[in-house]
């Protein structure tokens, strides 16, 4: 059974994920983008390595924890999470949420230290209750750079914050709305072409959105097999539609292209 701190943390994280009837949450990827954007606002994203060299403690590997882990992977951070449930551990490995599942903090640190030093992305799950992992981190002197949303109220988290850790605060602060694009057929051919079109309308200096478009498909796996998405302004959406129309001219019906829920004609 999860301990009281884990239950409280899950509830607080869940409050920050937009419900399905909000315009921002138009796909499975939208809540992950919301967390990704929050991570990138909390600490500056390096153009090359993202949040490489930074450590996130993501909490328990529940729905909210998985969303945060996906976001951290795309942002380039090293991540640490916990679950004592073997089924949850297997699911996290299967879905690419974590790269490794180990049995102790010491094992996790052997992996994390090397990847943090190299500024590489890695995510590690530890097969213990979150409360036990937090206590072990405090005893071992492990201080994460980033914490889940609204970490205040969890005593161990408050200790981390007092020593300089930052809690992410997701909010729909990006200008525009989350826009999906999808194809019904020939995914491997059609989606990269649409990705290139959307990158063509996002400014070169916007490293946050450009990194998301480039790397989200790698880390989201099956979620991004048929559909992609990112936040776009109204003007960017218009230009994306125009560019996509030119790129797939004569093939829109064959590919089954949709942008923002509407067929590309």
C-alpha positions as CSV (number, residue, x, y, z in Angstrom):
1,X,0.0,0.0,0.0
2,X,1.3,3.5,-0.8
3,X,2.3,5.6,2.2
4,X,0.5,8.8,3.2
5,X,3.1,11.0,1.6
6,X,2.8,9.2,-1.7
7,X,-1.0,9.4,-1.6
8,X,-0.8,13.2,-0.9
9,X,1.8,13.7,-3.6
10,X,-0.3,11.9,-6.2
11,X,-3.3,14.0,-5.4
12,X,-1.4,17.2,-5.6
13,X,0.2,16.2,-9.0
14,X,-3.2,15.2,-10.4
15,X,-4.7,18.5,-9.6
16,X,-2.3,20.1,-12.1
17,X,-3.1,17.9,-15.1
18,X,-5.9,19.5,-17.2
19,X,-9.1,17.5,-17.5
20,X,-10.1,16.2,-20.9
21,X,-12.7,18.8,-21.5
22,X,-10.2,21.7,-21.4
23,X,-9.0,23.0,-24.8
24,X,-5.3,22.5,-23.7
25,X,-5.8,18.7,-23.1
26,X,-6.8,17.7,-26.7
27,X,-4.6,14.5,-26.8
28,X,-2.8,12.1,-24.6
29,X,0.4,14.1,-25.2
30,X,-1.0,17.4,-24.1
31,X,-0.6,16.9,-20.3
32,X,2.9,15.6,-20.9
33,X,3.7,18.8,-22.9
34,X,2.2,20.9,-20.1
35,X,4.7,19.2,-17.7
36,X,7.5,19.5,-20.2
37,X,6.9,23.2,-20.6
38,X,6.8,23.6,-16.8
39,X,10.2,21.9,-16.5
40,X,11.7,24.2,-19.2
41,X,10.3,27.3,-17.4
42,X,11.7,26.1,-14.0
43,X,15.2,25.6,-15.3
44,X,16.7,27.1,-18.5
45,X,16.9,24.6,-21.3
46,X,20.2,24.2,-23.0
47,X,20.0,24.3,-26.8
48,X,22.1,21.1,-27.1
49,X,21.6,19.1,-24.0
50,X,18.2,20.3,-22.7
51,X,18.1,19.7,-18.9
52,X,21.1,17.3,-19.2
53,X,23.0,17.2,-15.9
54,X,19.9,17.9,-13.8
55,X,18.2,15.4,-11.5
56,X,14.4,15.2,-11.1
57,X,12.7,13.2,-8.3
58,X,9.4,12.4,-9.9
59,X,7.7,10.7,-7.0
60,X,5.7,7.5,-7.4
61,X,5.2,5.9,-10.8
62,X,1.5,6.6,-10.9
63,X,-0.3,8.3,-13.7
64,X,0.9,11.7,-12.6
65,X,4.4,10.4,-12.0
66,X,4.5,8.8,-15.5
67,X,3.5,12.0,-17.1
68,X,6.3,13.8,-15.3
69,X,8.9,11.1,-16.3
70,X,7.9,11.3,-19.9
71,X,8.3,15.1,-19.8
72,X,11.7,14.8,-18.1
73,X,12.9,12.3,-20.7
74,X,12.0,14.7,-23.5
75,X,13.6,17.6,-21.7
76,X,16.8,15.6,-21.3
77,X,16.9,15.4,-17.5
78,X,18.0,12.4,-15.3
79,X,15.0,11.1,-13.4
80,X,14.4,9.0,-10.3
81,X,11.0,7.5,-9.3
82,X,9.6,4.8,-7.0
83,X,7.1,2.0,-6.9
84,X,7.0,-1.1,-4.8
85,X,4.5,-2.7,-7.2
86,X,6.2,-5.2,-9.6
87,X,3.3,-4.8,-12.1
88,X,3.8,-1.0,-12.2
89,X,7.5,-1.5,-12.6
90,X,7.0,-3.8,-15.6
91,X,4.5,-1.5,-17.2
92,X,6.9,1.5,-16.8
93,X,9.7,-0.5,-18.5
94,X,7.4,-1.7,-21.3
95,X,6.1,1.8,-22.1
96,X,9.6,3.4,-22.0
97,X,8.7,5.5,-19.0
98,X,11.9,4.4,-17.2
99,X,15.1,2.9,-18.6
100,X,16.0,0.8,-15.6
101,X,14.3,-0.6,-12.5
102,X,16.5,-1.4,-9.6
103,X,16.0,-2.5,-6.0
104,X,17.8,0.2,-4.0
105,X,18.9,3.9,-4.1
106,X,22.5,2.8,-4.2
107,X,22.0,0.9,-7.5
108,X,20.1,3.9,-8.9
109,X,22.9,6.3,-8.0
110,X,25.5,4.2,-9.8
111,X,23.5,4.7,-13.0
112,X,22.5,8.3,-12.4
113,X,25.9,9.6,-11.4
114,X,27.5,8.5,-14.7
115,X,24.6,9.9,-16.8
116,X,24.3,13.2,-15.0
117,X,28.1,13.7,-15.4
118,X,27.7,13.1,-19.1
119,X,24.6,15.3,-19.3
120,X,22.7,12.3,-20.7
121,X,19.0,11.5,-20.4
122,X,18.2,8.6,-18.1
123,X,15.2,7.5,-16.0
124,X,15.5,5.0,-13.1
125,X,12.7,3.4,-11.1
126,X,13.4,2.0,-7.6
127,X,11.3,-0.9,-6.4
128,X,10.4,0.6,-3.0
129,X,7.7,2.7,-1.5
130,X,8.2,6.5,-2.3
131,X,8.5,7.4,1.4
132,X,11.3,4.9,1.9
133,X,13.1,6.2,-1.1
134,X,12.8,9.8,0.1
135,X,14.2,8.9,3.5
136,X,17.1,7.1,1.8
137,X,17.8,10.1,-0.3
138,X,17.9,12.3,2.7
139,X,20.2,9.9,4.6
140,X,22.5,9.6,1.6
141,X,22.6,13.3,1.0
142,X,21.0,13.2,-2.5
143,X,19.5,16.6,-3.5
144,X,17.4,16.6,-6.6
145,X,17.3,19.8,-8.7
146,X,13.6,19.4,-9.6
147,X,10.5,18.1,-7.7
148,X,6.9,17.3,-8.7
149,X,4.3,20.1,-8.7
150,X,3.2,21.5,-5.4
151,X,5.8,19.5,-3.4
152,X,5.2,21.7,-0.3
153,X,3.3,19.7,2.3
154,X,5.4,16.6,1.9
155,X,8.0,16.9,4.7
156,X,10.9,15.3,2.8
157,X,10.2,17.5,-0.2
158,X,10.2,20.6,2.0
159,X,13.7,19.6,3.1
160,X,14.8,19.4,-0.5
161,X,13.2,22.8,-1.3
162,X,14.9,24.4,1.8
163,X,18.2,23.2,0.3
164,X,17.6,24.6,-3.2
165,X,15.4,22.1,-5.1
166,X,12.7,23.6,-7.3
167,X,9.1,22.4,-7.6
168,X,7.7,22.6,-11.1
169,X,4.4,24.5,-11.6
170,X,2.5,23.5,-14.7
171,X,0.2,26.1,-16.2
172,X,-1.1,26.8,-19.6
173,X,1.2,29.8,-20.0
174,X,2.2,29.2,-23.6
175,X,0.6,31.4,-26.1
176,X,-1.7,29.5,-28.4
177,X,-3.2,26.0,-28.1
178,X,-2.1,22.5,-28.3
179,X,-2.5,21.4,-32.0
180,X,-2.5,17.8,-33.1
181,X,-1.6,16.5,-36.5
182,X,-2.1,12.9,-37.6
183,X,-2.2,10.4,-40.5
184,X,-4.3,7.3,-40.8
185,X,-1.9,5.4,-43.1
186,X,1.8,5.3,-44.0
187,X,2.7,6.7,-40.6
188,X,6.5,6.4,-41.1
189,X,6.3,8.5,-44.3
190,X,3.6,11.0,-43.5
191,X,4.3,12.1,-39.9
192,X,8.0,13.1,-40.4
193,X,6.9,15.3,-43.4
194,X,4.3,17.0,-41.2
195,X,6.9,17.4,-38.4
196,X,9.2,19.1,-40.8
197,X,6.4,21.5,-41.8
198,X,5.6,22.4,-38.2
199,X,9.3,23.0,-37.4
200,X,9.3,25.4,-40.4
201,X,6.8,27.7,-38.6
202,X,8.4,27.6,-35.1
203,X,11.1,30.2,-34.7
204,X,14.7,28.9,-34.6
205,X,15.3,30.5,-31.2
206,X,12.3,28.6,-29.6
207,X,14.4,25.7,-28.4
208,X,11.6,24.4,-26.1
209,X,9.0,23.7,-28.7
210,X,11.6,22.6,-31.4
211,X,13.1,20.1,-28.9
212,X,9.6,18.8,-28.2
213,X,8.8,18.3,-31.9
214,X,12.1,16.5,-32.5
215,X,12.3,14.3,-29.5
216,X,8.7,13.6,-28.2
217,X,8.1,10.9,-30.8
218,X,11.2,9.0,-29.6
219,X,10.1,9.0,-26.0
220,X,6.3,8.8,-26.3
221,X,6.5,5.6,-28.4
222,X,3.0,4.3,-29.3
223,X,1.4,7.5,-28.2
224,X,3.2,9.3,-31.1
225,X,2.8,6.5,-33.6
226,X,-0.1,8.1,-35.4
227,X,-0.5,11.5,-33.9
228,X,1.8,14.3,-32.9
229,X,1.2,17.8,-31.4
230,X,2.6,21.0,-30.0
231,X,1.4,24.4,-28.9
232,X,0.9,26.8,-31.8
233,X,-0.4,30.3,-32.2
234,X,-3.2,31.0,-34.6
235,X,-0.8,32.4,-37.2
236,X,1.6,29.5,-36.8
237,X,-1.3,27.1,-37.3
238,X,-2.4,28.8,-40.5
239,X,1.2,28.7,-41.9
240,X,1.5,25.0,-40.8
241,X,-1.7,24.1,-42.7
242,X,-0.4,25.9,-45.8
243,X,3.0,24.3,-45.6
244,X,1.5,20.9,-45.0
245,X,-0.9,21.3,-48.0
246,X,2.1,22.0,-50.3
247,X,4.2,19.2,-48.8
248,X,1.6,16.4,-49.2
249,X,-0.2,17.8,-52.2
250,X,-2.1,15.1,-54.0
251,X,-1.5,12.6,-51.1
252,X,-3.7,14.0,-48.3
253,X,-6.5,11.5,-48.9
254,X,-4.0,8.6,-49.3
255,X,-2.3,9.5,-46.0
256,X,-5.5,10.6,-44.2
257,X,-4.0,13.8,-42.9
258,X,-5.7,15.7,-40.2
259,X,-4.5,19.0,-38.5
260,X,-6.3,20.3,-35.4
261,X,-9.0,17.7,-35.8
262,X,-9.9,18.7,-39.3
263,X,-9.0,16.9,-42.6
264,X,-6.3,18.6,-44.6
265,X,-8.0,19.3,-48.0
